[in-house]
């Protein structure tokens, strides 16, 4: 006998008020009172988000009879015992313009299941049906999601239509975000698998065909990399197609991976428009393609190859792992590398992106205090809660992890005389942990397994490498490693001006210190993050440009008087200007 599905019904009932109304029908509720819960976080974004705070009202009914429902803790509710079918109805306030939550207005509706669909505890392995319902103000809207239509059932949705969609269980239900509206859309096929590009927002003259051609190359390269023999896309185990959902704003950036789709945010200025020179890829467009490549690579690495701590996820609390340097760091290494391999990016442009990542790591003093493994473990409390001192105290498991991946790749290739590389490690991880993740009992990579996996895949013993550069805080000696492979790494100063050793920000016509680097000139003088610069040697500082003009009159080592406001109090500091740092990496082919 087939298990009875849990039926969800979702309708954007108040577009101007940003509200989504959800109803859940539970045929056989728990006899002692059904418990429902909302995830506290969304996979891929490692911070407790407390999505339940956006549930404005909730009610429960046993048949037609109202039953009481009370909150047990931050994320759970319990209904009064009910013998018959139980119905729960609630309203979600949806005004979070991000890839993580839910956002509804008169132009579109977007939501992740983690922020809107309550889990029926004890029945999360039951099949789920989701009915998407339009209101009267959504006449021309369509639905874009990788969630499969409930084909063959009464009320089943047709492609892009409202109606019933299905999922094998709750975990699958919440892993397919949903976009509703009138976006710009284009499709393409990579190794026979359908892909859709969906762009929401005002983007005049968007060059959809150009984007589709470039993204098709990226997807084709990645599918062929992981499945050189079958050329089978992994998402076909849960969906008929892959959907790139992009929300376009003036300055947006971000992405979140799902098993058969990704939610992206992009800046309007980063996307190509019709009539532009197609032989040139702007830095912004390269950034967008890198984001696409990154999230698509996650289809394998994170969505199917997972750390043991994520197999399965516990969405009620933090899930700590020291392996995000593998799952985010390796992905950050391969995202740009796949642009190069697919031909979307030239080698000189690729080397510029690689140098940019080296810069990002080397400019942060925090790399000498926090290891990549510690950064991974502390993502929940430190990486996603950064403040003005974070560059002094933290290292990114994304950017440092990408350099670790680069270093491993170079060391493996040198050790094996180019016979093996990091590719072989990824393919072993895919074969052992990823390919059948959703087909059998899911297994994740144990915390201490990477040295053994690298040795098995390549013959290279990475024990010392991991101890020094992953668990420890040593800088990777990239210059000699790259030289062995014909690449030259040089350092130069990004500015010729004497330095304050601080990061600046311009706010409301004022020049503020965003970060004061430990032991630098500003720190030694007594300045702090948040101080607003007023004058240098009695000459007014209006903004960052005026500060640069003033500094141009001095030499490193000279002393200046700095006036600055701290809150509403004026202070005077004596500061010795520092030499401009050799902080810009340049990579090139050795001649």
Secondary structure, DSSP 8 states (H G I E B T S, - for coil): -----EEEEEEEEETTTTEEEEEEEESS--TT--EEE--SSBTTB-S---GGGGEEEEEEEETTEEE-EEE-SSSEEEE---SS-EEEEEEEE-B--SSSSEEESSSEEEE-GGGT--EETT-TTS-EEEEEE--TT-TT-EEE-SS-B-TTSTTB--TT-SEEEEESSHHHHTTS-EEEE--EEEEEEETTEEEEEEEES--TTB-HHHHHHHHHHHHHHHHHHH-TTT---GGGGT-SEEEEEEEEESS--EEEE-SSEEEEEEEGGGS-BTTS-TT---HHHHHHHHHHHHHHHTTTBTTTB-BGGGSS--TTS----S-HIIIIIHHHHHHHHHHHHTTSS-HHHHHHHHHHHHHHHHT-GGGGTS-HHHHHHGGGTTTTS--TTHHHH---TTHHHHHHHHHHHHHHHHHTTTS--HHHHHHHHIIIIITTTTTSS---B-TT-HHHHHHHHHS---HHHIIIIISS-----HHHHHHTTTEEEEEE-S-SS-B-SEEEEEETTEEEEEEE-TTSHHHHHT--TT-EEEEETTEE--SHHHHHHHHTT--TT-EEEEEEEETTEEEEEEEE-B-----EEEEEE--
